[in-house]
Every structure is written in structure tokens, then in C-alpha cells.
Amino acid sequence: HLPSQFMAANGINKLGKITLLGENGMEWSAYLLSKDGMVALGNGWDEFCEANGVTLGESFTLEWINLQDETTPVLKICS
């Protein structure tokens, strides 16, 4: 789940497509979904985690990448 404060602070105010960047710069498309009143990452998230060696229960950081010419939000995994 993504914290609502993070979403608001970064102007992510709608559900839908999002781009995820792996440590190697490879891109994955995923979708922001509303689940139980929270925002979660859906389709594409499992593949992103597997490709980047993220396992269930592991903590990691995603960095918001603000690309002025990009309308799709971008999150990058931090090493």
C-alpha cells in the first residue's frame, strides 16, 4: 500500500497507470488501485518485485521521479 500522505505530497491524485523503474533502469507498467480504502499497486507489481529481487515482507524504498513531460507517475526502486 502507498501512504496517502505520500500520494498527496506528490500530486498523485488519481488511480490508473503508473511506471515502475527497476535498479537497472528497466520499466514496468503497473496500476494504482483502490483496495479497502487504501491505494495499492496492482497488475505489474508482482513481476516488478520478482525481477528486482523483492520478497514478501521485505522493506524497500520507492522514490518519486518527477518528470515534467510525463503524465504517468513514475516510481523508482532505491538500492
C-alpha positions in Angstrom: 0.0 0.0 0.0 1.1 3.6 -0.7 0.7 6.1 2.2 -2.0 8.7 1.5 0.4 11.5 2.7 3.0 10.4 0.1 0.3 10.4 -2.7 -1.0 13.8 -1.8 2.5 15.4 -1.4 3.5 14.2 -4.9 0.3 15.2 -6.6 -0.7 11.6 -7.4 -4.5 12.1 -7.2 -6.0 9.5 -9.5 -5.9 5.8 -9.9 -4.6 4.2 -13.1 -1.4 3.5 -14.9 2.0 4.1 -13.2 5.5 3.3 -14.3 7.9 1.5 -12.1 11.7 1.7 -12.7 14.0 -1.1 -11.6 17.5 -0.8 -10.3 18.8 -1.5 -13.8 16.6 1.2 -15.3 14.1 -1.3 -16.8 10.5 -0.1 -16.9 7.3 -1.9 -15.8 3.7 -0.7 -16.2 1.6 -1.2 -13.1 -1.7 0.2 -11.9 -2.8 2.1 -8.9 -5.9 0.5 -7.4 -8.2 1.4 -4.5 -8.4 -1.5 -2.1 -10.1 -1.3 1.3 -9.9 2.5 1.3 -6.2 2.5 0.6 -4.2 2.8 -2.6 -2.3 -0.3 -3.7 -0.2 -1.3 -6.7 -1.9 -3.9 -8.9 -1.2 -5.5 -12.3 2.5 -5.5 -13.0 3.6 -5.2 -9.3 4.4 -8.9 -8.8 6.5 -9.0 -11.9 8.4 -5.9 -10.9 9.1 -7.4 -7.4 10.3 -10.7 -8.8 12.6 -9.0 -11.4 14.1 -6.8 -8.7 14.6 -9.5 -6.0 12.0 -8.0 -3.7 10.5 -10.7 -1.4 7.3 -10.8 0.7 7.8 -9.0 3.9 11.0 -7.2 2.8 11.3 -3.4 3.3 12.5 -1.2 0.5 12.1 2.4 -0.7 10.4 3.7 -3.8 11.5 7.2 -5.0 9.1 9.5 -6.8 10.6 10.7 -10.1 9.1 14.0 -11.2 9.3 14.1 -14.9 7.8 17.4 -16.2 6.8 16.0 -19.6 5.4 12.7 -18.3 1.7 12.4 -17.4 2.1 8.9 -15.9 3.5 8.8 -12.4 7.0 7.2 -12.1 8.4 5.4 -9.0 11.9 4.1 -8.9 13.2 1.4 -6.5 16.2 2.6 -4.4 19.1 0.3 -3.7 
